[in-house]
Amino acid sequence: MGRIPADGGPPMEYDKVIPWKAIQYLIAEANYGGRVTDDWDRRLIIVYAEEIFNERLITEQRWKPPGTEELSYQYINEEEVKGQQNVVGSPYDPQHFIEDITKNMEVNDHPRAFGQHVNAEITSQILDANALLNDILSLQPQRVGGEGVSKEESVLQMISDLKENIPGRVSLSEVKHKHKKDDSPLKIVLLQEIQRYNGLISMLEKQLDQLEKGIKGFVVISPDLELVMNSLSESRVPESWRFLYFSLKPLAAWIRDLDDRYNHFHDWAFKTVPYVFWVSAFTYPTGFTTALLQKFSRKPNGIPIDQLEFEYIIDSRQVSEIYEGPRDGAYITGLFLEGAKWEIGEDHLLEPDPMALYCPMPIIQFKPTARKSKGGADHDNIYSRKGEIYACPTYYYPIRNGTINRDSFILIVDLKIGPNHTQEFWIKRGTALLMSLSE
């Protein structure tokens, strides 16, 4: 293969060395990468491109993608095809490929074909089933004739139960008075979180009161209240209640979770600073982590905050076994691993068990330290894959793309990859930390 020079001379031969790096870049970055807006998805595409488009692709006979050696993917039997009647030309024509794929390959690929765990297929099936059930539920009639409890009576009973379980609002002025001598950045985080939760609870109380009066005929039910009533009748959290934080929990679990979140900040405000912070309770966790860096930088001879980063130290103790906070930073609990589990004792990532879709993460100390050039993940470049550390993205909940108004991604936590795996292995697994689950 060659090209004709501009002067019309004989064709010039290309260099025999295939520019794999350029091919990888064109495919992963220019072609597909330009259509992928999420940095973590782009990182995955780059890993796939590097594993497929390399020297092994042309040097190995009957090459197969990594991890698919034991699967039932087979090449076309050239001699068998040539021996068939009415076969003209090469057996590698597109038509032969299509027929062979249809005949010999499975309709649904095994998760290992993409470097994923079998749990990924289970998660996909659960999501499909939930979507189908939600569609069926949305098609049910709004009114049902005959005997039994009506929709309005059912919602009224639910409103009564909700009012009993909604936590009472904390007086922000009392909290400010109690902590008036505290100049820690964490105090600002506490006040902001209580103020946000007070706003949510105030809205819940108002909507439930208005809906109750509307059902009894004292006020007109607005379109917004009608949506709330429809959601309550289906035991779903109304969309207007979801503005403060992400959650996939059903209504009953959502109310219990709200009470637990509020109690966390109530105890912090009127008892003592938690020894272990439940990070899932924060509506804006990045505000909390920034406050930890600010508190550290305010020490005598402190380091400027823009020159600080976190060191993530895994602590295998239970929350009940911790009786004081760390000297620097904070102990964090409430995170879950998806796509992996944590090997306690050895302190590294490990393959999850089948059906174990989410695994609790041990307590992590977020310890502020001076920013340095380390052999782990480069947080200024998430595509960097150096050292024995996996740059694990942390999300608010299982839907990683979030919404138009708010991103689900929070921060990066450095985790050890383990002796038998690589960073690419966990990238293809989609391993991530989650702050909230759907149950």
C-alpha positions in Angstrom: 0.0 0.0 0.0 1.3 3.4 -0.8 0.4 6.9 -1.9 1.2 8.9 -5.1 3.5 11.9 -4.5 2.5 15.4 -5.7 5.1 15.3 -8.5 3.6 12.2 -10.1 6.5 9.9 -9.2 6.3 6.3 -8.2 4.1 5.5 -5.2 5.8 5.9 -1.8 5.5 3.1 0.7 4.1 3.8 4.1 6.1 3.1 7.2 5.6 -0.6 8.1 5.0 0.3 11.7 1.3 0.7 12.3 0.5 3.9 14.3 -1.7 2.3 16.9 -1.6 5.3 19.2 -3.0 7.4 16.4 -5.7 4.9 15.6 -6.7 4.6 19.3 -6.9 8.4 19.5 -8.9 8.8 16.3 -11.4 6.1 17.4 -11.7 6.8 21.1 -11.2 10.6 21.2 -12.1 12.0 17.8 -14.8 9.7 16.5 -16.7 8.4 19.6 -15.1 10.7 22.2 -16.5 13.7 20.5 -20.0 12.4 21.0 -19.5 11.4 24.7 -19.9 14.2 27.1 -19.2 12.3 30.3 -15.5 12.1 31.2 -15.8 8.7 32.9 -17.6 7.2 29.8 -14.8 8.6 27.7 -12.2 7.0 29.9 -14.0 3.6 29.4 -13.9 4.1 25.6 -10.2 4.8 25.7 -9.6 1.6 27.6 -11.6 -0.4 25.1 -9.7 1.2 22.2 -6.4 0.4 23.8 -7.3 -3.2 24.4 -8.6 -3.9 20.9 -6.5 -1.7 18.5 -2.9 -2.9 19.2 -0.3 -5.2 17.7 -2.1 -8.3 19.0 -4.9 -7.6 16.6 -2.8 -8.5 13.6 -0.1 -10.8 15.1 -2.3 -13.3 16.8 -4.1 -15.8 14.7 -7.9 -15.8 15.2 -7.6 -13.0 17.7 -10.4 -12.5 20.3 -11.0 -9.5 22.6 -9.5 -9.9 26.1 -11.8 -11.9 28.4 -13.8 -13.6 25.6 -11.5 -16.7 25.1 -13.9 -19.0 26.9 -17.0 -17.7 25.3 -18.7 -19.2 22.3 -17.5 -16.7 19.7 -16.0 -18.4 16.7 -14.4 -17.4 13.4 -15.9 -18.4 10.1 -14.7 -21.8 8.9 -13.2 -20.7 5.6 -12.8 -24.2 4.2 -16.3 -25.1 5.1 -17.7 -22.0 3.5 -15.7 -22.5 0.3 -17.1 -26.1 0.1 -20.7 -24.9 0.0 -22.5 -24.6 -3.2 -23.3 -21.2 -4.8 -20.5 -19.5 -2.9 -18.8 -17.0 -5.1 -15.8 -14.9 -4.1 -14.3 -14.5 -0.6 -16.0 -16.2 2.4 -15.5 -13.0 4.2 -18.1 -11.0 2.3 -20.5 -9.1 4.6 -23.3 -11.4 3.7 -21.4 -14.4 5.0 -20.5 -12.6 8.2 -24.2 -11.7 8.8 -25.4 -15.2 8.2 -22.6 -16.7 10.5 -23.3 -14.2 13.3 -27.1 -14.9 13.1 -26.5 -18.7 13.1 -23.7 -19.1 15.7 -23.7 -16.2 18.1 -26.0 -15.6 21.0 -28.6 -12.9 20.9 -27.5 -11.5 24.2 -23.8 -11.1 24.8 -22.3 -12.3 28.1 -21.1 -9.5 30.4 -17.5 -10.8 30.2 -17.5 -9.9 26.5 -17.3 -6.2 27.7 -15.1 -6.9 30.8 -18.0 -6.7 33.2 -19.2 -8.9 36.0 -22.3 -11.0 35.9 -23.9 -8.6 38.3 -24.0 -6.0 35.5 -26.5 -8.2 33.6 -28.6 -8.7 36.8 -28.6 -4.9 37.3 -29.7 -4.3 33.7 -32.5 -6.9 34.0 -33.7 -5.2 37.2 -33.8 -1.8 35.6 -35.7 -3.2 32.6 -38.2 -4.9 34.9 -38.7 -1.7 37.0 -39.3 0.3 33.8 -41.9 -2.2 32.6 -43.7 -2.2 35.9 -43.7 1.6 36.1 -45.2 1.7 32.7 -47.9 -0.8 33.6 -48.6 1.1 36.8 -49.0 4.4 34.9 -51.7 2.7 32.7 -54.0 1.7 35.5 -57.3 3.6 35.8 -57.4 6.6 38.0 -60.8 5.7 39.4 -62.1 2.2 40.2 -65.8 1.5 40.6 -67.3 -0.9 43.1 -66.8 -1.5 46.8 -63.6 -0.9 48.8 -61.6 2.1 49.9 -61.6 4.9 47.4 -58.4 6.6 46.2 -59.2 9.8 48.1 -59.8 7.9 51.4 -56.5 6.0 50.9 -54.6 9.2 50.3 -56.2 10.9 53.3 -55.0 8.0 55.5 -51.5 8.2 54.0 -51.4 12.0 54.6 -52.2 11.3 58.3 -49.4 8.7 58.5 -46.9 11.0 56.8 -47.7 13.9 59.2 -46.9 11.7 62.1 -43.5 10.6 60.6 -42.2 13.8 59.2 -39.5 15.1 61.6 -40.1 18.4 63.4 -38.2 21.4 62.2 -35.1 22.5 64.1 -35.0 26.1 65.2 -32.1 27.7 63.2 -31.9 30.6 65.7 -31.3 28.1 68.6 -28.6 26.4 66.6 -26.9 29.7 65.9 -27.0 30.7 69.5 -25.6 27.4 70.7 -22.7 27.6 68.3 -22.1 31.3 68.4 -18.5 30.9 69.6 -17.7 28.3 67.0 -15.8 29.8 64.1 -15.2 26.4 62.3 -16.2 26.1 58.6 -18.1 23.0 59.6 -20.5 25.2 61.6 -21.5 27.0 58.3 -22.1 23.6 56.7 -24.3 22.5 59.6 -26.4 25.7 59.4 -26.8 25.4 55.7 -27.9 21.8 55.8 -30.4 22.5 58.6 -31.8 25.4 56.6 -32.2 23.3 53.5 -33.9 20.5 55.3 -36.2 23.0 57.1 -37.3 24.3 53.7 -38.1 20.8 52.5 -40.1 19.9 55.6 -41.9 23.2 55.5 -42.9 22.5 51.9 -44.1 18.9 52.8 -46.3 20.2 55.6 -47.8 22.9 53.4 -48.6 20.5 50.5 -50.0 17.8 52.7 -52.3 20.4 54.5 -53.5 21.8 51.2 -54.1 18.4 49.7 -56.0 17.3 52.8 -58.2 20.4 52.5 -58.6 19.8 48.8 -59.8 16.2 49.2 -62.3 17.3 51.9 -63.6 20.0 49.5 -62.4 23.1 51.4 -60.0 24.3 48.7 -59.5 23.7 45.0 -57.0 20.9 44.1 -54.4 22.5 41.8 -52.6 20.6 39.0 -49.5 20.4 41.2 -51.5 19.0 44.2 -53.1 16.5 41.8 -49.7 15.2 40.8 -48.8 14.8 44.5 -52.0 12.9 45.1 -51.4 10.6 42.2 -47.9 9.8 43.5 -49.1 9.2 47.0 -51.8 6.8 45.8 -49.0 4.8 44.1 -46.7 5.0 47.1 -44.2 7.0 45.1 -42.3 10.1 46.2 -43.8 13.1 44.4 -41.5 14.8 42.0 -41.9 18.2 43.7 -40.4 16.6 46.9 -37.2 15.5 45.1 -35.6 18.9 44.6 -33.2 18.8 47.6 -31.3 15.6 47.0 -31.3 12.5 44.7 -33.1 9.4 45.8 -34.7 6.3 44.2 -36.3 5.1 47.4 -40.1 4.3 47.6 -42.2 6.6 49.7 -42.1 4.8 53.0 -38.3 4.2 52.8 -37.9 7.9 51.7 -39.6 9.2 54.8 -37.6 7.0 57.1 -34.4 8.1 55.3 -35.4 11.8 55.7 -35.9 11.2 59.4 -32.5 9.6 59.7 -30.9 12.5 57.8 -32.5 15.1 59.9 -31.6 13.3 63.2 -28.0 13.2 62.1 -27.9 17.0 61.9 -30.1 17.5 65.0 -27.7 15.4 67.1 -24.7 17.4 65.6 -26.4 20.7 66.5 -27.5 19.9 70.0 -25.3 17.2 71.3 -21.8 17.0 69.8 -19.8 16.9 66.6 -20.1 13.4 65.2 -17.0 11.2 65.5 -18.1 9.6 62.2 -20.0 11.7 59.7 -22.8 10.0 57.7 -21.8 11.6 54.4 -25.1 10.4 52.7 -27.0 12.8 54.9 -25.5 15.9 53.3 -27.4 17.5 50.5 -24.1 19.0 49.1 -21.3 16.7 50.2 -18.7 18.8 48.4 -19.5 21.7 50.7 -18.6 19.4 53.6 -15.3 18.2 52.1 -14.4 21.8 51.2 -15.0 22.8 54.8 -12.6 20.1 56.0 -9.9 21.5 53.8 -10.6 25.1 55.0 -10.4 24.0 58.6 -7.0 22.4 58.0 -5.7 25.3 56.1 -6.6 27.7 59.0 -4.1 26.0 61.3 -1.0 28.0 62.3 1.5 27.9 59.3 -1.3 26.2 57.4 -1.2 25.3 53.7 -3.3 27.3 51.3 -6.5 25.4 50.4 -5.7 25.3 46.7 -2.5 23.3 47.6 -4.4 20.7 49.6 -5.9 17.4 48.7 -7.3 14.3 50.5 -5.5 11.2 51.5 -8.1 8.4 51.9 -7.3 6.0 54.8 -9.5 2.9 55.2 -10.5 2.1 58.8 -11.8 -1.4 59.4 -13.5 -0.5 62.8 -17.2 -0.2 63.2 -18.9 3.1 63.9 -19.7 2.0 67.5 -16.0 1.3 68.1 -14.9 4.9 67.4 -15.0 7.2 70.4 -13.2 10.3 69.0 -12.6 12.0 65.7 -9.3 12.0 63.9 -6.7 14.7 64.5 -7.1 16.0 60.9 -10.0 15.6 58.5 -13.0 13.4 59.3 -14.2 9.8 59.4 -16.8 9.1 56.7 -19.4 6.3 56.5 -22.4 5.7 54.3 -20.7 4.8 51.0 -21.4 1.7 48.9 -19.3 0.0 46.3 -20.9 -0.9 43.0 -18.9 -3.3 40.7 -16.6 -4.4 43.4 -16.3 -5.2 47.1 -13.6 -4.2 49.7 -11.2 -6.8 51.0 -11.0 -6.0 54.7 -7.6 -6.7 56.2 -5.8 -6.6 52.8 -7.4 -3.2 52.1 -7.9 -3.4 48.3 -10.7 -3.9 45.8 -11.9 -7.4 45.1 -14.4 -9.1 42.8 -18.0 -9.0 44.2 -20.0 -12.1 44.8 -22.8 -13.0 42.4 -26.0 -11.1 43.3 -24.1 -8.8 45.6 -24.9 -5.7 43.5 -23.8 -3.2 46.2 -21.3 -3.8 49.0 -20.9 -1.5 52.0 -17.6 0.4 52.2 -15.7 0.5 55.5 -15.2 3.8 57.3 -12.8 6.1 55.3 -10.8 8.9 56.9 -10.7 12.0 54.6 -7.3 13.4 55.7 -6.2 16.7 54.3 -2.6 16.7 53.1 -0.3 18.8 51.0 -0.8 18.2 47.3 2.1 16.2 45.9 3.1 14.3 42.8 2.0 10.8 43.7 2.1 7.4 42.0 -1.6 7.1 42.3 -4.4 8.7 40.3 -3.8 12.1 38.9 -7.0 14.0 39.9 -6.2 16.8 37.4 -6.3 14.2 34.7 -8.8 11.3 35.2 -7.4 9.5 32.1 -4.1 9.0 33.8 -3.6 5.4 34.9 -0.4 5.3 36.9 0.5 3.3 40.0 -1.5 0.9 42.0 -4.4 3.2 42.7 -7.9 3.3 41.0 -9.4 6.7 40.7 -12.9 5.7 41.9 -15.7 8.1 41.0 -18.3 8.8 43.7 -21.9 9.4 42.8 -24.9 10.5 44.8 -27.1 7.6 43.7 -27.1 4.7 41.1 -28.2 6.9 38.2 -24.8 8.3 37.4 -25.7 10.9 34.8 -27.9 12.8 37.3 -30.3 15.4 35.8 -30.2 18.4 33.6 -30.0 20.7 36.6 -27.6 18.8 38.8 -24.8 16.3 38.3 -24.7 13.0 40.3 -20.9 12.9 40.4 -19.3 14.2 43.6 -15.6 13.5 43.9 -12.8 11.0 43.3 -11.7 8.6 46.0 -8.4 6.7 45.6 -8.7 3.0 46.2 -6.0 0.2 45.9 -6.6 -2.0 42.9 -5.3 -5.2 44.5 -2.6 -7.6 43.4 -4.4 -9.6 40.7 -6.1 -6.7 38.8 -5.3 -3.6 36.9 -6.9 -0.2 36.7 -8.3 -1.1 33.3 -10.1 -4.1 34.9 -12.0 -1.9 37.4 -12.7 0.8 34.7 -14.4 -1.8 32.5 -16.3 -3.1 35.6 -17.7 0.4 36.1 -16.6 0.3 39.7 -17.9 3.4 41.7 -18.9 4.5 45.1 -22.5 5.4 45.8 -23.9 7.5 48.6 -27.5 6.3 48.3 -29.3 3.1 47.2 -32.8 2.5 45.9 -33.9 0.5 48.9 
